[in-house]
Amino acid sequence: MKDLIIKTIISVDDPINSAMKEATPHNGICFELYGFDILIDSDLKPWILEVNISPSLSSSSAFDKTVKTMLVCDALTIVGIKPTDHEDYVKNQKAHDETAKAKSTSESKPINSIFADTLDEDDMKLILDFEEEKLRTQNFELIFPVKETVKNYKHLFAEDRYNNHLLWKHLKRPLVDINACLS
């Protein structure tokens, strides 16, 4: 079933990335939750019936309410929502936007630059965000990207992306001492 889910998400990687770039000016400020309806046949083979981009979170029973409440709590924990002072945010946002426009984004870097010995601030942030997210998974299981699955699926992506290659390289041989950075 994991294989089916991974391949389904990879098959819509381009449209998801395009929509995210259009909807948000910055990386890491939104997330999506997908609901997979999967039928398992008599041979125990999984079949996707549909993927909901806005799965219902309403509850029809006490059990349903418990499951969906835990799902929402875990999803928000993984995302790592941090309290923000709105006034400070507004004050600092203009300077941040100007800085972000001035420097090139990781997505526009050539993939072969990953093989250099140095990581820039954006590379470090991507890797640390990924590692912190993994630490917050709680009742979720990370199925991709993990060291054991990257080689099986990376060829399925329609577009090579710098950030994907950076994470895959990090998974193969850690580029950052995570324990030192997170402590």
N, C-alpha and C positions, 0 to 999 in steps of 0.2 A: 504494500500500500504506500510506503514511503517513496518508492521509486515512481509511482504514478503521480504523487503530489509534487515531487521535485520536477519531473518532466513537464507537468502542467504549468507550473510557475515559470520555468525557463521558457516555455513556448510563448508566453506573453511578456517576457522581459522587456523587449523594445517598447511596446505600447505603455507599459507601466513606467519605464524610465522617461519616456517622452511626456507623459501626463504629469509626472512629478516635477520635471524641469519647467513645465509651463505653469503649474499651479503654485510652486514655491520657489522663492528666490534663493533659499539657503538649503544646504543639506541637513538632514537630521532633525527637521522640525515637524514632521508628520509621519504617520504610519497608516497602514491599511490592515484590516482584519478580513480574511476570506473564510467563507463557510463552504466546506466540501461535503456534498451529498454523495456518498459512495455506497453502491450496492455490491454485496458479496454473493456470488452465485454458488451453486451446489458443489462446485469444484474448488471453492474458496478463492476464486479469482476475483479481484476487485475491479469494479467498473464505475467510472465517474458518471453520475447522473447530471450533475450541474455544479458550478462553482458560483457561490453568491458573493458579490462584491459588497453587499450590505446585508449581512446575515441578521436575522431577527434576534433581538436580545430580549424580547418580551417573554414572559413565563406563563405556562399553562398548568404547572404543578409545582409543588414544593421542591421536588427533585430538580426539575428544570431550572427553577430559580437559583438553587444552590450551585448547579453546574455553571450557569451563565454568569452568576456573580463572581465565582472563582475565576472564570475565564477573563472577565473584564479586569479584575484586580491583577491577575498575572500579566495580562497584556500591558496594562499601564505601568506595572513594575519593570517589565522588560524595556519598555520605551525609556524609562528613567526620568519621568517628569520631575522637574525640580521647582521648588517655590521661586517665584520671581517677583521682585518689586517693580510694579508697572512703571512708576515714575523714573526709576533708574534705567529701566529697559528703553523707554522712549528717548531719554537723554543720550544714551550711549548708542542707540541704533543707527543714527545718521553717520557717526564716525565709523562704525563697524561696516555699514554698507559701502562707504567710500573706499575703505581698506580692501574689502572683498572684491570690489570692481577693479581696483588697481592691480591686484595680484592674480596670476593665472590660476585656474582651478585644477585640481588633480585630474579631473575627467579629460582635460585637454592635453595632458602630458603624454609624450610618446611612451608606448609600453616598454620599449627597450631601455628606458631610463630606470626601470625598476631594478635592473641588474647592477646599478651603481652601488657603491658602498655606503652612501649616505642617504638618510631619509630626511625630508623636509618636515616642517611643522604640520602640514596637511596630511602627510603620510602617517606621521606619529599619531595624530588625532584619530584618523580612520582606524588604525590598528588598536589603539587604546579603547575607542568607543566599542569596537567589535568585542574585545576581551571583557570589557565591563558588562556589556549586554549578555554575554555568555554566563557571567557570574550571577545575573539576575533572572535566569530562566525559570526557576522554581518548578512548576508543574508542566512546563513545556519541554520538549526534546528538540535540540538543534539537529536537523537532518542534513542541512546544506547551508553553507560550506563547512565541511569537516574534512580532516586530513584523509580519511578513508573513502570519501565520496567524490572529491574534486576530480580525480583522474577519470572517473566514469561519466561525468556530466559536462565538463568544461567545453568539450567540442560541440555541444548542442546549442551554445549561445550564438545568436545571429550576428552579434557585434562584439568585438573585443573591446573591453573597457579596462582602463588603467586600474581603477579601484579593485575590480575583480582579480586581476593578475597580482596586484599587491597583496591582497588577502590570501590568495592561493599560495604565493611564495612564503608568506608568513606562516601559514599552516604547515607547509612542508618543512621549513626550518625557521623557527622563531627569529624575527628580525629585531625584536625588542624584548628586554628583560621585563616582563609584565609585572612580576612581583616587586621589583624595585620601583617601577613607575606608579603602581597602585597603592603602595604603602606610605 
